[in-house]
């Protein structure tokens, strides 16, 4: 299986590469969910991953911050291999503390929001900065309020998640991820669990973020992909089938599989 | 025909007269203190056993499973005997001296140096002074706590597993370590699930302390048993004894309702069953493990 592959390194030299996946494979039991995935995300680039359900796109996203393990290959984030150490050519899972340190630089927004229900909106936002970054409480609160303001929810700072709508919860979740000042944001189908009338408010926040952040977004929102993405990646059955800029991707897809998918999703 | 002596019942039921007997005064304190300490020990051990059971690290899992297996699979009374007589006779742990105090109020406590079971047995036949065998209280508390931990492990595990895995993922994605995420995110939420059964466990614990009578630990049931050897009025005395336990468990159920209500308040959860249902639902009549 191994061709002339350069020896894998634990560090990358090119600092403009935020994410690099190198021949990533993953199995769920006998199911080969990720097959030799190679991709790079550059600084300030917005990449949208599309694909039918079961194509492995969410799984791949979750591998980027090592919430899912991989079976082979390498994923580098911010120049360092994530989740694993290399000893004598073998990958060994890194310790909890080191993985946590790397994850602190990667924001993630989940399909089901995953806000902490026992904490208010503001407490959700400041929990990690205070606990992980040891930001002084007052400073964290001030910054947290600024972030809530940015997502248009400053007035809801003392509300608990179950007192907020889905769209509001997701905006708090985005603020919570931003509070760690990450160098990369991952969005895992951030609007799939929302009622249609709430999708817009979340996408507006994301579009604004897209101007200044490195983002990898798994989404079915074609409007967002066209407007905000620099590059689209189409995955099917655990492989990257096609990638390109929004214009070439939507208007001149090369692969039949991509055409079929687009025709189904755009009707 | 048994002569039911109302005077004896009343004397030992009514606290002002009953508490004149140092056995009962001390017995009540021992029962409450041992219950609290043993339950606290049980919660701590239960938390570690639950985490051990859920650990990826095999030795932790084996250790936790073995602990739960043994202490749920053997009688508490046997564990207590093992702890007291076994640890004492092997000198794995030398239990401290026996306390003997005169019955008169304000009389000084004096200490009798005694390690062996023999002295212990002789001492309990003396009927005038109050004898408090500190070692028996320690052994009893330890046995109750360790036994309780095995049961709490399942309760804590169920509590942790009731929390959406997305909570742990979100916490980890923010850079929290496993320990941080457990302490700040998962356990506070699991507490809401753990507290109601924990309250029931404590209710059981207060009743189960009566098993310590067997090792003469000086708790309530021991006290009434001692008085019975003097008066031989078992019907009256054990009715009185049962009433003390009933008062303790009833007071606790009131406190429990308050605690659960305050836990639910912050998140605006609906309230659980009221105090009335709780007291008369039989939910705490499950008896000892």
HADDOCK unambig.tbl for C-alpha pairs under 7 A between the chains (distance, minus, plus):
assign (segid A and resid 67 and name CA) (segid B and resid 169 and name CA) 6.84 0.50 0.50
assign (segid A and resid 96 and name CA) (segid B and resid 177 and name CA) 6.07 0.50 0.50
assign (segid A and resid 97 and name CA) (segid B and resid 177 and name CA) 5.95 0.50 0.50
assign (segid A and resid 100 and name CA) (segid B and resid 172 and name CA) 6.63 0.50 0.50
assign (segid A and resid 100 and name CA) (segid B and resid 175 and name CA) 4.38 0.50 0.50
assign (segid A and resid 100 and name CA) (segid B and resid 176 and name CA) 5.69 0.50 0.50
assign (segid A and resid 100 and name CA) (segid B and resid 177 and name CA) 5.52 0.50 0.50
assign (segid A and resid 101 and name CA) (segid B and resid 175 and name CA) 5.79 0.50 0.50
assign (segid A and resid 103 and name CA) (segid B and resid 173 and name CA) 5.60 0.50 0.50
assign (segid A and resid 103 and name CA) (segid B and resid 174 and name CA) 6.35 0.50 0.50
assign (segid A and resid 103 and name CA) (segid B and resid 175 and name CA) 4.83 0.50 0.50
assign (segid A and resid 104 and name CA) (segid B and resid 173 and name CA) 6.85 0.50 0.50
assign (segid A and resid 104 and name CA) (segid B and resid 174 and name CA) 5.23 0.50 0.50
assign (segid A and resid 104 and name CA) (segid B and resid 175 and name CA) 3.88 0.50 0.50
assign (segid A and resid 107 and name CA) (segid B and resid 173 and name CA) 6.62 0.50 0.50
assign (segid A and resid 107 and name CA) (segid B and resid 174 and name CA) 6.63 0.50 0.50
assign (segid A and resid 108 and name CA) (segid B and resid 173 and name CA) 6.15 0.50 0.50
assign (segid A and resid 114 and name CA) (segid B and resid 166 and name CA) 5.71 0.50 0.50
assign (segid A and resid 114 and name CA) (segid B and resid 167 and name CA) 5.73 0.50 0.50
assign (segid A and resid 114 and name CA) (segid B and resid 170 and name CA) 6.15 0.50 0.50
assign (segid A and resid 116 and name CA) (segid B and resid 167 and name CA) 6.73 0.50 0.50
assign (segid A and resid 116 and name CA) (segid B and resid 185 and name CA) 6.92 0.50 0.50
assign (segid A and resid 118 and name CA) (segid B and resid 189 and name CA) 6.65 0.50 0.50
assign (segid A and resid 118 and name CA) (segid B and resid 267 and name CA) 6.35 0.50 0.50
assign (segid A and resid 128 and name CA) (segid B and resid 174 and name CA) 6.11 0.50 0.50
assign (segid A and resid 128 and name CA) (segid B and resid 176 and name CA) 6.98 0.50 0.50
assign (segid A and resid 132 and name CA) (segid B and resid 175 and name CA) 6.59 0.50 0.50
assign (segid A and resid 132 and name CA) (segid B and resid 176 and name CA) 6.22 0.50 0.50
assign (segid A and resid 177 and name CA) (segid B and resid 174 and name CA) 6.71 0.50 0.50
